């Protein structure tokens, strides 16, 4: 039961990090830069989860946890970044 509780709290931290990272990335002026920031943050999160999962009680499902962390980070971070971008009122710059 301890392994499942560790996985639950670990994924809750991943979701919190994705929300915070997405909100920070949404502050960039261009939407493209915001999405690149979310992608980089998701890659870092995946690497950290893969490293920490090999040392914890859920070492047998490391790959599953890393993929779940990547998907959570991408989806939640992107939503947070786009919402932040819209709330802050950034408009795309016109190219002449």
MODELLER restraints for C-alpha pairs under 7 A, 6 or more apart:
rsr = mdl.restraints
at = mdl.atoms
rsr.add(forms.Gaussian(group=physical.xy_distance, feature=features.Distance(at['CA:3:A'], at['CA:57:A']), mean=5.24, stdev=0.5))
rsr.add(forms.Gaussian(group=physical.xy_distance, feature=features.Distance(at['CA:3:A'], at['CA:58:A']), mean=5.57, stdev=0.5))
rsr.add(forms.Gaussian(group=physical.xy_distance, feature=features.Distance(at['CA:14:A'], at['CA:69:A']), mean=6.49, stdev=0.5))
rsr.add(forms.Gaussian(group=physical.xy_distance, feature=features.Distance(at['CA:14:A'], at['CA:73:A']), mean=6.88, stdev=0.5))
rsr.add(forms.Gaussian(group=physical.xy_distance, feature=features.Distance(at['CA:15:A'], at['CA:72:A']), mean=6.59, stdev=0.5))
rsr.add(forms.Gaussian(group=physical.xy_distance, feature=features.Distance(at['CA:15:A'], at['CA:73:A']), mean=6.67, stdev=0.5))
rsr.add(forms.Gaussian(group=physical.xy_distance, feature=features.Distance(at['CA:18:A'], at['CA:73:A']), mean=4.91, stdev=0.5))
rsr.add(forms.Gaussian(group=physical.xy_distance, feature=features.Distance(at['CA:18:A'], at['CA:76:A']), mean=5.92, stdev=0.5))
rsr.add(forms.Gaussian(group=physical.xy_distance, feature=features.Distance(at['CA:18:A'], at['CA:77:A']), mean=4.67, stdev=0.5))
rsr.add(forms.Gaussian(group=physical.xy_distance, feature=features.Distance(at['CA:19:A'], at['CA:76:A']), mean=6.28, stdev=0.5))
rsr.add(forms.Gaussian(group=physical.xy_distance, feature=features.Distance(at['CA:19:A'], at['CA:77:A']), mean=5.48, stdev=0.5))
rsr.add(forms.Gaussian(group=physical.xy_distance, feature=features.Distance(at['CA:19:A'], at['CA:80:A']), mean=5.82, stdev=0.5))
rsr.add(forms.Gaussian(group=physical.xy_distance, feature=features.Distance(at['CA:21:A'], at['CA:38:A']), mean=6.72, stdev=0.5))
rsr.add(forms.Gaussian(group=physical.xy_distance, feature=features.Distance(at['CA:21:A'], at['CA:41:A']), mean=6.77, stdev=0.5))
rsr.add(forms.Gaussian(group=physical.xy_distance, feature=features.Distance(at['CA:21:A'], at['CA:77:A']), mean=6.37, stdev=0.5))
rsr.add(forms.Gaussian(group=physical.xy_distance, feature=features.Distance(at['CA:22:A'], at['CA:38:A']), mean=5.89, stdev=0.5))
rsr.add(forms.Gaussian(group=physical.xy_distance, feature=features.Distance(at['CA:22:A'], at['CA:77:A']), mean=4.12, stdev=0.5))
rsr.add(forms.Gaussian(group=physical.xy_distance, feature=features.Distance(at['CA:22:A'], at['CA:78:A']), mean=6.04, stdev=0.5))
rsr.add(forms.Gaussian(group=physical.xy_distance, feature=features.Distance(at['CA:22:A'], at['CA:80:A']), mean=4.77, stdev=0.5))
rsr.add(forms.Gaussian(group=physical.xy_distance, feature=features.Distance(at['CA:22:A'], at['CA:81:A']), mean=4.29, stdev=0.5))
rsr.add(forms.Gaussian(group=physical.xy_distance, feature=features.Distance(at['CA:23:A'], at['CA:80:A']), mean=5.35, stdev=0.5))
rsr.add(forms.Gaussian(group=physical.xy_distance, feature=features.Distance(at['CA:23:A'], at['CA:81:A']), mean=5.10, stdev=0.5))
rsr.add(forms.Gaussian(group=physical.xy_distance, feature=features.Distance(at['CA:23:A'], at['CA:84:A']), mean=5.71, stdev=0.5))
rsr.add(forms.Gaussian(group=physical.xy_distance, feature=features.Distance(at['CA:25:A'], at['CA:34:A']), mean=4.70, stdev=0.5))
rsr.add(forms.Gaussian(group=physical.xy_distance, feature=features.Distance(at['CA:25:A'], at['CA:37:A']), mean=5.54, stdev=0.5))
rsr.add(forms.Gaussian(group=physical.xy_distance, feature=features.Distance(at['CA:25:A'], at['CA:38:A']), mean=6.32, stdev=0.5))
rsr.add(forms.Gaussian(group=physical.xy_distance, feature=features.Distance(at['CA:25:A'], at['CA:81:A']), mean=5.71, stdev=0.5))
rsr.add(forms.Gaussian(group=physical.xy_distance, feature=features.Distance(at['CA:26:A'], at['CA:34:A']), mean=5.24, stdev=0.5))
rsr.add(forms.Gaussian(group=physical.xy_distance, feature=features.Distance(at['CA:26:A'], at['CA:81:A']), mean=3.96, stdev=0.5))
rsr.add(forms.Gaussian(group=physical.xy_distance, feature=features.Distance(at['CA:26:A'], at['CA:82:A']), mean=6.16, stdev=0.5))
rsr.add(forms.Gaussian(group=physical.xy_distance, feature=features.Distance(at['CA:26:A'], at['CA:84:A']), mean=5.00, stdev=0.5))
rsr.add(forms.Gaussian(group=physical.xy_distance, feature=features.Distance(at['CA:26:A'], at['CA:85:A']), mean=4.80, stdev=0.5))
rsr.add(forms.Gaussian(group=physical.xy_distance, feature=features.Distance(at['CA:27:A'], at['CA:84:A']), mean=6.83, stdev=0.5))
rsr.add(forms.Gaussian(group=physical.xy_distance, feature=features.Distance(at['CA:27:A'], at['CA:85:A']), mean=6.29, stdev=0.5))
rsr.add(forms.Gaussian(group=physical.xy_distance, feature=features.Distance(at['CA:28:A'], at['CA:34:A']), mean=5.62, stdev=0.5))
rsr.add(forms.Gaussian(group=physical.xy_distance, feature=features.Distance(at['CA:29:A'], at['CA:90:A']), mean=6.45, stdev=0.5))
rsr.add(forms.Gaussian(group=physical.xy_distance, feature=features.Distance(at['CA:30:A'], at['CA:92:A']), mean=6.68, stdev=0.5))
rsr.add(forms.Gaussian(group=physical.xy_distance, feature=features.Distance(at['CA:34:A'], at['CA:81:A']), mean=6.39, stdev=0.5))
rsr.add(forms.Gaussian(group=physical.xy_distance, feature=features.Distance(at['CA:35:A'], at['CA:78:A']), mean=6.53, stdev=0.5))
rsr.add(forms.Gaussian(group=physical.xy_distance, feature=features.Distance(at['CA:38:A'], at['CA:74:A']), mean=6.62, stdev=0.5))
rsr.add(forms.Gaussian(group=physical.xy_distance, feature=features.Distance(at['CA:38:A'], at['CA:77:A']), mean=5.82, stdev=0.5))
rsr.add(forms.Gaussian(group=physical.xy_distance, feature=features.Distance(at['CA:38:A'], at['CA:78:A']), mean=6.28, stdev=0.5))
rsr.add(forms.Gaussian(group=physical.xy_distance, feature=features.Distance(at['CA:39:A'], at['CA:74:A']), mean=6.47, stdev=0.5))
rsr.add(forms.Gaussian(group=physical.xy_distance, feature=features.Distance(at['CA:42:A'], at['CA:70:A']), mean=5.61, stdev=0.5))
rsr.add(forms.Gaussian(group=physical.xy_distance, feature=features.Distance(at['CA:42:A'], at['CA:73:A']), mean=5.11, stdev=0.5))
rsr.add(forms.Gaussian(group=physical.xy_distance, feature=features.Distance(at['CA:42:A'], at['CA:74:A']), mean=5.85, stdev=0.5))
rsr.add(forms.Gaussian(group=physical.xy_distance, feature=features.Distance(at['CA:43:A'], at['CA:70:A']), mean=6.81, stdev=0.5))
rsr.add(forms.Gaussian(group=physical.xy_distance, feature=features.Distance(at['CA:45:A'], at['CA:69:A']), mean=6.89, stdev=0.5))
rsr.add(forms.Gaussian(group=physical.xy_distance, feature=features.Distance(at['CA:45:A'], at['CA:70:A']), mean=7.00, stdev=0.5))
rsr.add(forms.Gaussian(group=physical.xy_distance, feature=features.Distance(at['CA:46:A'], at['CA:66:A']), mean=5.26, stdev=0.5))
rsr.add(forms.Gaussian(group=physical.xy_distance, feature=features.Distance(at['CA:46:A'], at['CA:69:A']), mean=5.75, stdev=0.5))
rsr.add(forms.Gaussian(group=physical.xy_distance, feature=features.Distance(at['CA:46:A'], at['CA:70:A']), mean=5.32, stdev=0.5))
rsr.add(forms.Gaussian(group=physical.xy_distance, feature=features.Distance(at['CA:49:A'], at['CA:66:A']), mean=5.75, stdev=0.5))
rsr.add(forms.Gaussian(group=physical.xy_distance, feature=features.Distance(at['CA:50:A'], at['CA:62:A']), mean=5.96, stdev=0.5))
rsr.add(forms.Gaussian(group=physical.xy_distance, feature=features.Distance(at['CA:50:A'], at['CA:66:A']), mean=5.21, stdev=0.5))
rsr.add(forms.Gaussian(group=physical.xy_distance, feature=features.Distance(at['CA:53:A'], at['CA:59:A']), mean=5.40, stdev=0.5))
rsr.add(forms.Gaussian(group=physical.xy_distance, feature=features.Distance(at['CA:53:A'], at['CA:62:A']), mean=5.43, stdev=0.5))
rsr.add(forms.Gaussian(group=physical.xy_distance, feature=features.Distance(at['CA:54:A'], at['CA:62:A']), mean=6.09, stdev=0.5))
